[in-house]
Amino acid sequence: MWFRATCRHVLSFAVSCALMALAGCMHEDEPPAAVASPPPAVSPQRLDAGDQLRITVFGEDRLTGVQTIESDGRIVLPLAGPVEVAGQTPQQAGERIARQLSGQLVHPRVTVTVIAWRPVYVTGEVERAGQYAWQPGLNLASTMALAGGATRRASRDEVLVQRAGKGPLVAMPQSPETPVYPGDLLKVPERFF
């Protein structure tokens, strides 16, 4: 019995000493060490011309509906008029629409949901060149699979990618680590023997 009580006191004393030692190592003027956090998830996709959206204005059924972003990057809504949404995330677009509606409605609540993103275009040395629906998580390897795989003459190492159909074609490795974004143009070049 006395052995248990003694062990309990010794353990209590040891824990107290350890806590005091740790407290003495800290300084008030130093911030605590940063804890490494995992890398952020894939950044949210940005809206652009051709994306099809469902705009929901809560409590206002006449303002709720489906819109396609025009080539100028805008959608036109009743009461709000033209709203620039290209280059924004769906959440940012909802906030912008709500701001434009706030002159007509009291505390409008708006959500924007993407029904269909811009397609991905695959050309060059693939079995089935064409356009394919973009989905989150799509990468070069899976896009090549959608297009039926490479032909015998295709380069096995790289694919030429034009991001969102703008800018130059850039050679990228044909791997699952290379993401594909809405509107990308992929060209599989012919290999040189």
N, C-alpha and C positions, 0 to 999 in steps of 0.2 A: 504494500500500500504506500509506504513512504517513498519507495522507488519511483512509482508513477508520479507522485507529487513533485519529487525532485526533478524528474525528466521534464515535466511540464514547466517548472520554473526555469530550468536551464534553457529549454527551447524558447521560452518567452524572452529571456535575457538575450539570447543569440539573435533573435529576430529584431529586437529593439536596437541592438548594436549595429546590425547591418543597415537598418533604416537610417540611423543617425549618420553612419559613414557615407551613405548615398546622399543624404541631404547636405552634408558638408562639401560634396564635390560640385554642387550646383552653385551658380552665381546668379544673383538677381538681374544683373545687367546683360546677361547672355540669353538669347532666345533658345528654347529647346531645339535639339537637332531635328532637322527635317526628316520625315519618314519617306522613304522612296515609295512613290505611288506607281501603279502600272501605267503604261503608256495609254493615252486616250484612245477610245474606240474610234473607228473610222469617222472622220469628220462628217457632219451632216451634209447631205447633197444640196446643191444650190439649184433653184428653179431657173428655167430658161424657156425660150420660145419653143412651143410644141408640147410642153408638159400639160397634161390634163388634170385639172384640180376639182375637188369637191369643196365648195365654199359653204360653210354652215354658219348662219347667223342665228343664235339661239333666240327663240321666241318670235322670229320673223321668217315664217315659211316662204313668203313671197321674195325674200332676198337670198334664200338658200338654193343652190343649184350647182351645175357642172359648168366649168369654164376651161377654155384652152388658152394658154398664153400666146398672144399674137407675136408676130415677128419683131415688133417694136418693144417687146418685153412687158407689155401691159395687158390687163384684163379690164373689161368695162362692166361695172355693176350698177344696178339701179340705186339711186340716192347717193352713191359714192362717186360715180363717174369713172373716168379712167384711173387705174391704180397701177403704178410701176411695181412689179413683183420679181422681175428677172434679177438674178444675182443674190436673192435672199433665200433663207431656209423657209420651209412651210410655216414654222412658228413666227418668224419675222414678218412674213407676208400677212398672216392673220392679224398681227399687231398693227401693221400699217393700214389694213382695211378697216379695223376697228377705229383707228384714229380718224380716218376719213368719214366714217359713218357717225362719229360722235357729234357732229354738227346737226345731224338729223334724228338720231336716236339717243336715249339716255342709257349710258353705260353699256354699249354694245359688246357682246361676247362673240368672238369669231374664231372658228377653227378652219384650218386649211389642210386638207388631206390630198396627197397625190394619188390619183387613180391610175395614171400611166405616165411613166417617165419617157423622155425621148428615147428612141430606139438606138441600138448600137449597129453600126454598119461594118460588114466584113467583106473584103474584096481580095483579089489576088489568087494565090495558089491554095485554094480550099475547095473541098468537094461541092459545097452549096453556098456560094456567095449570096449575100442578101442582107436584109435588116432583121434584127432580132430584138425582142423585148428585153430591156434592161431590168435587172433584179438586184437588190442589195447583195453584196458578196461576190458579184461576178468578177472573174479575173481572166487573164489572157488564156490560160489553159482551158477553162470551162467554156469560154467563148469559142475557142477553136473546136471544141467538142460539139457545140451547138451547130457550127457550120460544117459538120461532117468530117472534121479532121483535115489534115494537110494532104495535098496531092504528092505524088512521088517526086515532083520537081521542086517542092517547097523548101525554103530554108527551115532547118530544124532548130535553129538557135534563137532567132529574133523575129519580131514583128514590128512593122512601122505603125506608129500610133499618132493620130492627130486628136488632141484632147478637145472634146465638145465641137468637133468639126472646124476648129479655128487654129490658126498658127501652122507651123511646119510639121511635117511627119518626122517623128523621132524614133530611132531604133531602141526597142526595149526587149529585155529577155522574155522568152516565151516560157513563163513559169506561173505557178499558182500564187506567187507573192506579188505579181504585178497586177494591180487592180484595174478594172475597166469601169468608166463612169458614163452616165447618160450622154448620148450624143457623140460618143467617141467613134472615130473611123479607124478601123484596123485593116492594114494591108499586109498580106503575107507575101514577101518577095520570093522570087525564084532563086534557088541556090546556084552557086557557080561550082561546076564540077572540078 
